[in-house]
């Protein structure tokens, strides 16, 4: 008897389900894509119990007759591709005919559909015959999926909490809505409305609906074209940035995809506008000739192959660079306080032209004023790095606080890391510099300090060095100061739908671990009621905003990681920037403080603060040796 045998259809469907249906969000993606291919104008998505109990997708598309309703449950049955010729010219989201049979193999499915002339109801259970009966004549289709993965215990056990699964569902629904702004999407989780888009075809309006007014008012429109492709979309001002790439979205012929070269091109375009490890907001929609695209390389079609990928990446990068160069973006005050009535989507982009004209008028005045402004006015830490707030004075202040706390109970306590390590590192007793002997002799490009030493010289990045100093000073303060204070002016943060769903007891506890107490203030708004006592007005809002977004988007997995991220954000925003002229005294103070740091060689984000250039290196450059 032959060892190789044909699989039973039920077994083949289970194997296919393992590739296509990873979690409830995968079910929604496949069913909604079918609704889009059916020319639907309105799509409703309902989810119960994180998708385990029930998933409902209802559309008003073309629907199916009884024969098609039966056939759609068969593996590799598709209305979208009939020949090899069409395989190279795919214009639909689905085409393999694996989604519905894969879903039906791991759940119970009820399909109610009609093409306007005949209504059909099909009930499917694994390992059972299809139950077909007449249905209502409402044109369109309704898929009801229940008890997902009930017959695959390993896959069911793999599912995360309802909150995690709901977050993935929201993300999938948002990407579909952005890909097809001409379709109205409604998402409900546990009978609670999450969002509804208008379906008017305006991408900026859809972005505003999903991400809020602040994002929509901080975007630049971009568009371009080349041979075989064109693109359009919106990019964020540099002030809108994130610590991960989750808001850099690329759509290929309306399908949300991941493409390394295109993402890298967007990052490179922002290189001069964003610090390291910060990523911009971007929604780029590509239209490419279908003959130049292969979407048949990944089971879920998340990754594709584009034959003109390099040309597209180059054009996108140059367009973004040119846009940022022309717009001359400036960091502005937070726009969170603006209400929806203040948002004019038609003017959201055009107002930049007026702002640029105003900026040009004040540019020269700003330059002249900067020449008169002292270093003390620009740097929010202290007049010079050694003049006021030294590591030693911080320690003395800490000791006074500790004595006072022995007599009086602190109002609010936050878990704190052990600070003995920092005390020993910054104590005057037995102090020894952690840097080799060097002497600052000047500054180049208003960014780098040149230091002379024996047989070599050092280049110091003044911003990276200041970041390291501020990071360790802030870390020391955080380890000692345990009070929280009520901010003088309320801090209100507008959340995305995913962040709103994630704001639960666990995330509240993580925020309180770093000294931030928050509460909901409306449907999608967060009010910060308490903050760490050592935050000052110069960096308070931006640091709190970054920390809250990072926590609610699960960018960090542990409170200590969130603590590091918070302190690094504070340090970055307090530090001097490039293109700032430093006096010799200030350079000496910066170098002295840097020498006391635990890790003076790197900034909190991992970039080097000091580069050593030896005599041999210079002689090789001038061809004096090495022949």
Secondary structure, DSSP 8 states (H G I E B T S, - for coil): --S-----HHHHHHHHHHHH--SHHHHHHHHHHHHHHTT-SEEEEEEEGGGTSEEEEEE-S----HHHHHHTTSTT--SS--SHHHHTS--SS--SS-HHHHHHHSSEEEEEEE-SS-EEEEEE-TTS--EEEE----SEEEEEEESTTTT-HHHHHH---HHHHHHHHHHHHHHHHHHTTTSEEEEEETTEEEEE---SS-HHHHHHHHH-HHHHTTEEEEEEEETTEEEEEEEE-TTSEESSSTTEEEEETTEEE--HHHHHHHHHHTTTTS-TT-EE-EEEEEEE-GGGEE-TTSTTS-S-EETTHHHHHHHHHHHHHHHHHHHT-------TT--GGG--TTTTTTHHHHHHHHHHHHHHHHHHHHHHS-HHHH-SS-SSTTTS--HHHHHHHHHHHHHHHHHS--SS-------HHHHHHH-STT---SS---EEEEEETTTEEEEEETTEEEEEEHHHHHHHHHHHHHHHHHHH---EE--SS-EEEE--HHHHHH-SHHHHHHHHHTT-EEEE-SSSEEEEEEEETT--TTTHHHHHHHHHHHHHTT--SSHHHHHHHHHHHHHHHHS--SS----HHHHHHHHHHHHTSTTTTB-TTS-BSEEEEEHHHHHHHTTSS--
